[in-house]
Amino acid sequence: MQFCQIVPKKFIPFVEKRPRHLVLAHLIESDPEYVAAYRNLKQQTNCTIIQDNSAFEYWKQGRPMLESDKLIDLGKQINADYLVMSDYPKQHWTKTRDKALEMIPSIKEAGFKTFYVPQSELGDIDGWCASVKWALDNPRIDLIGLSILACPIAMGIDEGQYNGELTGMIRLQRTLARLRCLQELEARGIIDKNNVTEKTKLRFHVLGMQDAPAEIKLLQPYGKMIASWDSSNAVWHAINGVRYDD
């Protein structure tokens, strides 16, 4: 598994030797210095760049998702390898799937790999699992995101917008949500951690981190299926002089 450290732009030199990076669309859109830093990094190291669609940020702000033309334009600016396609938290899982079907041809034609993020309505674990199965069965989907929003939502944890408040839950439920979603996939025969096939090997990327390194250990049994993981958690702990526990 390759870990993508998300950092403020002035700290990009500290992570320039890492082989894989997740770059945020809303910052590509708004910050020319951020764009230049990652474009230069790509040219110098030929690293792998995943361009996020900033769905977490846009959704928390109540803003619409970026369309494929815009994502492709942003991706070209930084020479991205993967584009995260539009996804729709708390909406029926088929909306994200149908949008992916619409976007895949133009993304592939532009030379990018596809990154699909399954979503569902609140508490619809059946829909979320169906979305993951559809992606695993689709050879035109190159990477599948295990979202910091989608997994809690699928498990019935009501993620809030704007102020980041969460209702009707405790932190531990949120931290366990991704593990529970993977366990549901396994219980339904969609994945098997003891028999990782070409269909499931390194097909997932974990978007964001809930409770620091504790979540990494929780997902360790599924490690052969996880290509990469991103978070700004470690960097912000370091910047603020806060140590992880042991």
N, C-alpha and C positions, 0 to 999 in steps of 0.2 A: 504494500500500500504506500502511495506517495502522499505526503501531507502538504497541503497548500496553505502557506501562512499569508493571511490577508493583513496588510500593513498600511499605515499612512504613507503617502508618497515619499516623504523624506527618509523613510526607513527601508525603501526598496533595495538599496545597496546591501543591506544586511541579509537579504534572502535571494540575492541574484544567482547564487550557485544551485538553488533548488531546481529539480528537473521539471516541476509542474507548478503552475500558478492559476488561481482563479481571479479574474479581473472583473470589476463591477461596471455594468453598463451605464449606470447613472453618473459615474465619475468620468467615464470615457466621453459621455455626452456633454459634460460641463467643465472639464479640467484639461486643457491642452498639455500642461506639464505632466500630468498622470499618463496621458496618451503617449507622449514622447518617451517617458521612462520605460514603459512596457514595450513599445515598438523597438527601442534600442536594445532592450534586454533580449528580445526575440532574435534580433539580428546578430547579437554577440554570442549567444549561448545555444540558439536553436531549441529552447525549452518548449514544453507543451503549454499552451495557453487555453484555458477554458473561459470563454466570455459568459459570465452570468447575465441573466436577463433583469436582475435587480427586482424580481417579483416581490421578495420580502420587503424591500424598502418602499416600492411603489404601492403594494397592498396595504402596508401599515399607514401610508399617507392617503389612502383612498384614491390613488391615481390609476388610470388605465394602463394595461400592459403594453409593452412595445410590440409593434407589428414586425413581420419578418423583414420587410424592406429596411426598416430602421436598424434592426439587429445586424443584418448583413453589412450595412454601411459602417456601423460601429466596429464590427468584426474585422473589416478590411483595414481600418485605421491602425489596428494593433497586430495584424497578421495572426489572428486567433486560429486555433485548430478546431475547437468545438464551439458551437453556439447553443446556449440554453434556450429552448423554445418557450413561447408564451405558456403560462399555466395559470389556473384560476382557482385559488383557495375557496373552500366552502361552496363550490358550485358542482353540479353533477359531473361525475368523472368523465362522461363522454364529451363535455365541452372542451376539456384539455386535449383529449384524444383527437377530436375532430379538428381542432386548431393545428395539432401536430401534422395530421394528414394533409392539411392545406399548406403548411410551411415546409415540409420535408423536400418536395421537389426543388423549390427555389434555393434552399440552403445547400442541398447537394450540388446543384448546378453551379453555385458560386464557389464550390470547392471546400466547404466546411463539413465537419462531422456533426451529427445530431445528438443532442442531449435532451432527453424527455423527463419531465418531472410529474409523476402521477399525482393527481389531486382528487378530492371527493367532497361531498357534502358532510356536514357535521355528523359524526357517529357512523358514517357509511363505510365500515371496514370491508364490506362485500364489494362495493364499488372500487375502493382503492386497490384491493387485491386483483380485481378484474382488470384494472388499468395497468398494473405491473405485469400481469400475465400477457396482456396484449403487447406490451413493449418487448418483453423477453422473446415473444414469438415473431417479432417483426425485425428482420435482418437489416432494415434501414434505420433502426434506432441503434446508435453506437454506444450510448451511455445513459443510465437511468439514475435519476436523482432521488435519494432518500431525504425528503425535505424536513427542515426544522419546523415548518408550519404544517405540512400535509400529514405527517404521522400523528402528531397530537390531535389534529382535527378528525382524522379517521377513527381514532380511539375515543372520540366524544369529548375531547378537551377543547373548550371554547376559547380559541385564540382571539384576542381583541385587536382592534385597529387603533391607530392614532396614539394613544397614551401607553400602549404596551401592557395594559392591565389584563389579568387573566381571571376568569370567574369560574367558580364551581370546581376547583381543583387544588391540589397541593403540588409543590415543585417536583416531588418524587414521581408523581404520575407523568409529568411532562418528560422527565429524564428517561423513564422506562418506555415511552411511547414507541420509539424506533425499534427497540428490542421486541416489543409485543407485536409490532407489525411484521417483522421478519419471522417471528414464531407463527403468526397466522399464515403467512405464505407457506411455511413449511408444513403446517398442519393440513393445508389444502393440497399438498403435493405439487406446488408451483416451483419451489426450490427444495434442495436437500443439502444441508451443510456437510453431510458425510459422503456425498456423491456429486461433486462439482463438475458439471459438464461444460462443453464449449459454449453452450447457451448461457450459462450463468457465471462462468469464470470471468472475474474482473469486469462485470457488467454494471456495477453500482458505484455511485459517488455519493458520499455523505455530505449534505449541505448544512454547514454550521455545526456548532457543538453546544449541547445543553448544559451539562454540569462539569465542564473541564475534563480531565483525563478519565474520570469515572465512567463516562459513556464509551470511551474507546475500549475499556476492558469489558464492558457489557456486550459489545458487538464483536469481540474477538473470535468467538466460534464461527462467525460468518466471514472471517477475514479474507478467505480465498476468493470471495465474490466481490470484494470491495477494491476498486482500482485506486481510489483517492478519497481524500477527506479535506475539507477546508474550514478554517476558523480564524478569527482575529483574537480569540480568547487569550492565547499564550502571550501574544505581543502586548495586549493591553494590560495584562497582569504585570509584565516586565516594566512597561512604561510607568506604571503607578507603584512599582516597588512591592507588589503583592506576591507572595510565594504560594504555590500549590501546596496542599498538605501531602503527607507521605503515602 
